[in-house]
Amino acid sequence: MEDQSMRKKYLAFLLAGCMTAGVPSMAWAAEQTTEAAAEETSGGEAAPSEETAAVQTALGTDVYSFQAEYAGNLIQLPVKYEDFTVLGWTLSKNDSPDTMVPPGSYTMVTFNNGEASVYADMMNFGINEAAVSDCLVAGIKFDMSWGDIDLTANPVKLPGGISMGVSNVDDIKAAYGEPSDTYDSDLYTKMTYQKDTYERVELYVYKETNTLLQADIRNFKEPEGFDKGSVSTEVPEIVTNYQTPAALGSDFMDPEVEFMGNLYRLPAPVSAFLDNGWEMKDVAEDAFVEGVGLEFIDMMKDNQTVSFSVYNLTENATSVENCFVTELDFGSYDPEVLALKLSENITLGADKSELIAKAGERGYLYEDEDNYLTIYPDKDSKLEHSVQFWFNEEESTTKVASITVHHEMDEE
């Protein structure tokens, strides 16, 4: 739950059509670099399939066309898996076409084509998790700096007449202009042409040969008219399995809480709040949250409007009421009707020394700094389970003035 000053993001999404989806589990290739892992994913561009724009049959001159040509076949990123394999590329035996990729994410795999191998970013632009074979190839990396590949027999060409194993720095600048960024090392000169955060071309000219031997092309722009998938009308099992607690627990770190007079076990589905009289504000009937996604909503009860962060704990898109609230808070500055009580009947006014003593007796860890006392089970679960107490030094440095409780779903 957030305070009233937080940025609100309302859901006004429209239901999309149907796409091939999958089943559980995220995968990242071992070869993935730190730089790639730090980048977030977002969309792709025209692919050589019926559902995308018309396909070019020859290389153009624009570096931002995100094209490449290998062995006479044009590659236009992003491209559907099936269309890429039609060009002669086969997935490495170390990768599986059935590996599942979460919505808005990508995984790196390897494709082979004769003597050549490339790393490919398989991007899931949909709202449901999808198999690698149902994702788009949104990034591709040619690395001819090692091995014994005959670039004369199987040339790699880029727009503007640039060829791997032939073109140098001057040729690239003549074709594309000054790069957005240049990195010079003892081994190579790296030239980056960047259109947007997830749309860029990196070219490596190796100094030993003074030729382009590595090209990394990425176009994470969602294709216009892309079918992102559909939202299931079924209530996820994780929601139907939720049970309202009959009473508070015996330990203030237990997930059972009382909020506005009603009992919840965190994380609690939005539907549990709706059953207790809360109403969602400015949320469309067909609003949804993509798989493993997060949204911010406002709900109202007894003339009180509260902002909530709600999480979709499933891999596929679902309606807002099937998402989960993981955090609640209450302070002395809030109306009393919003009262929050932890297990052991811990609420505002609780004594700081007693809380620290309870934490010590039970082996919990705690941090006491800047008028905040944060207690959590152990160092490995601090992000998933914690209770934070705030003390208003203008009134009392020993009596709790606000409580924030946070519990996420434990992995089975």
PyMOL commands that set and color helices and strands:
alter all, ss='L'
color gray80, all
select helices_A, chain A and resi 34-38+63-65+81-86+132-134+159-161+169-176+237-240+270-275+320-322+336-338+343-345+352-361
alter helices_A, ss='H'
color red, helices_A
select strands_A, chain A and resi 67-70+73-76+79-80+90-91+100-101+106-113+116-123+130-131+136-143+156-158+162-163+181-184+188-196+199-206+211-219+256-259+262-265+268-269+279-281+288-289+294-301+304-311+318-319+324-325+327-331+340-342+365-369+372-376+385-390+402-407
alter strands_A, ss='S'
color yellow, strands_A
deselect
rebuild
show_as cartoon
